[in-house]
């Protein structure tokens, strides 16, 4: 049994407007041939690096200078910052003439689109008490974005909100978002979380916010809630010289951060006078590279690097060296220094944060391709082999090894990988074995027969083409081996199947696995929330998905949910479960949004041999299972230090099994998936 | 102009499963002919009074005894409280036999349905730590409700939750609710809010909750959120001898309370030894009567009323007097003591909590019926007449009264009520008047012409069939009179119309009204929320409704929103508005749910003559306007003492005007009605 579809079966999902200003479409010529570096398999936006510039009437010149200086794109104002709509000169027809940097005749739309992110005027203040300024701001914001949209820019950078209250700013942006077709709006925010109000602040926040910031994430959260998680609203973080705690930084990896703007005065100076970053900043940059966040360098060159040595750029003979080149080089160095992606990582790259429906192997028959993919998981089968060996040694002493034949039944044999593992375990331990391979999928049974012939196992292995729940076994088994686990342990109905198979297990027989437990943890995952929401129905919010989680913030350690033990000797078998859990988010994380729960399992195959994907104990290099994701219909806002109370149920009916879940604290959610109305597993 | 449709135009809305156990359908014979009393026009459930009884195998006897004793219905257990599913006797076929009180052969379904509310076993504890008890509870709850449903009961009384955590109880009830067709489930809750943990408690809560209750409303709120505001889940309140604060009681009138169970030991004893209630209890009972809450009397007769005097019921010769008869008589006394409904109240009864779309008098022409209804509002026109008189006296001194003719224009004259008020004002003040009656609805113009002829006003009044925004007036007016206000003041676009009409007002001319202001206040209104939700779309949650608010809790005093002043002499007329408000809920109210905002207006017609529906200053006996209601897509939970920050916008476009609104604190809502996508008023 398997827990996800193999790579080739993946349905390609269209990525919605992933902004990549440095990356033109395949047919467009690229000006720059040199991103931060080549990393095998990495095709993410984080290869590109931008630079923030000031307003300049000569935009073509600005563009040429920066692109030739080594940058992939510029973040530039489109309109003279001294312009105000209420003071605008009217031309002969009474319409306003905007002092634009350049039009689409001077720079082609494809150039604009590939290499320019528009920076919206920073004087704009939509929450000012001054009504005239507010009105001017609204007009200017709408004009500038309309102009950027006309130029086909891929993104605009919105100035940071000026205070705690950003209601009118959000209302205006939200109105604009309804009419934007492709462009992203990056809300600029200082990466800042101060515990005390009078904390020293620097850079952007000092001038803009007057030192009243407590946690810029709170602004983001209010803003995006007002704009209802609009998927064209994303984040550009200003990286300052001091960084908040690691836990609080982690939150941003579940949010749609598109760019990190790093200021030249946040760089340190190394022994040779070159700019470099603190260890903590370096780790953060690696995090950004790994999460498709593009770096933008901003500010004046404050590191006076070898002024006499090499003022001429070696890449562009005759051109003066870009004043920020040494910062770019350092960012490139950090990028190239990263470990290359492993083969497994490269294969899984396409699955990152891609929602898949869990398999229903009990109701549906798996395809050959699916079997093939999962049979390749060597680690998994070697764990099974170890467990079976241990069980054989336990049941049959060395003295009896040549006289006793252990009866082992593989229930759900598929195309035979557990049969092979069992026979290898018998060989390894020198025990005599008789194997029954029980399989309900008639197609897999055909393969099993071929395998027996091919391997010469006909005398040891009997194939049974039957559902284990109704097979009348001719004898009882010593060992029952199965691989019926899903990403959430019991979610492919292993408990129900093994309860059925237990009829033909001896009273003292062994089940491999002997127990399994599911786990969940609360996560922030803006991307998955929006993907679920895009379906615009209730059912998708009440479905669990198999997914390679990547752009998420794991907010608290996983906790066990449901445990099943086999064989189950209780008189009345009851596979309903109810678990109440309470998660504590570390205090220095700050407030968070919970979009749902990541789920895992851990299984004890036999004694100390386990197998699982629970992050703290996950079996290394095993690829058969991705995580599971239980979404919440409405994301839950959790203030710093508040516990999260979560209830999970496993419900069973005559024809199906399903989960229900809810949050009871700090706020109360509806109970999800009542009566399995949206998502269930058929018996 | 008008603000709601007249009565006869009302579309009848089907009431969803309003439980009325004492009230069989029209064709069914009623056992009891005597509700609490007759109150003209009052057809609500609160006329009926029930009694709580214990389990008795002889249900027909119990029913006869209580109905003949004067009660309308009984609240009775359906199943022997000693029964446990896990101990259930199996019959020959292995199915369980439930010790039912009586079957549908002993009492007919119509009897069951008219006179019995099923009381679910109180041993049920779905949140127990004991798994067996939990499992037993789930089975029993489902069996009992299935049986009640089979008997066509209109309601079942669920036992109160046992502690703060009621997740599993709610999950189970929620599953049941999905399959219930008509029956209501009344969640029993003590009416209790203690500020201190060790507060003395009595009655139900003492035994059930071990003294840990802080505010039973919190249980209700969690329960109904988990069950997603299901409209078949409602409340039965246990009234104890001590009552929480008036503010905290007020919350319940916005919640679906169906029954109030009053215990005999909550009664006091009057001088003659009869049961009576404290003044605060009496007020609460009146509140229940006014909100269709049925009273149920529970407990043993503790007032030993005249044991020798009259043990025989005078209504039922020969029958022993019901031991709770004196309590019933007292409740009947309270009911009959209430003030009768006024004619206006009786007319408006059918409109209570009934959502209507506001009129669009600018885009649509009103019907004759609508004009007729609103012309009947004498109070309104007498206020106008007073204002016009004042303006005439102000403009023309007594000396000049016979020489100066004041030019008065009624803009939006309809069928002429303001023309009449103007002429009466002129007569009253002895001023000479020339009137222009401007009306865009050609149908109303026909009526106007007849009116002039009928009244002989042809020489004084000129009729202009035109939209005031484009009429070229032959002269300028001294006074502009209009009635363009909606329930929310500017919501029928009075500002835009009067800006247009101002062209033909003299520089020093007067507008009546001279200003108007809208108001909002946060409210709890479970009924309206569910009615909006029933449409299952976004648009209805982003629409403002005209509604006669009744079953609501007003949580904080109204605050002003937008003000418009006429004439508007500013250079650039701008009718956009933005207002941020902060509501403080009285601390002793406790936590609340905000379902939306009730809106009102107040207008200054001229000087000290005002007109409005803002509750604290409302013009008495005026019926032209109901309130307006702005819903919230997700109700907001507000903990005791937290302020509510609300933002309202009035936005204007080329062809329409609309409102946007949001809550920014304590939690952040999405911005409602972005770009007027769901609700707007056409220009």
Interface residues (C-beta under 8 A of the other chain):
Chain A: X134 X135 X165 X167 X168 X170 X171 X174 X175 X178 X179 X221 X222 X225 X226 X227 X228 X574 X576 X578 X580 X634 X637 X645 X647 X649 X651 X660 X662 X664 X667 X668 X669 X670 X671 X674 X675 X677
Chain B: X134 X135 X165 X167 X168 X170 X171 X174 X175 X178 X179 X221 X222 X225 X226 X227 X228 X574 X576 X578 X580 X634 X637 X645 X647 X649 X660 X662 X664 X667 X668 X669 X670 X671 X674 X675 X677
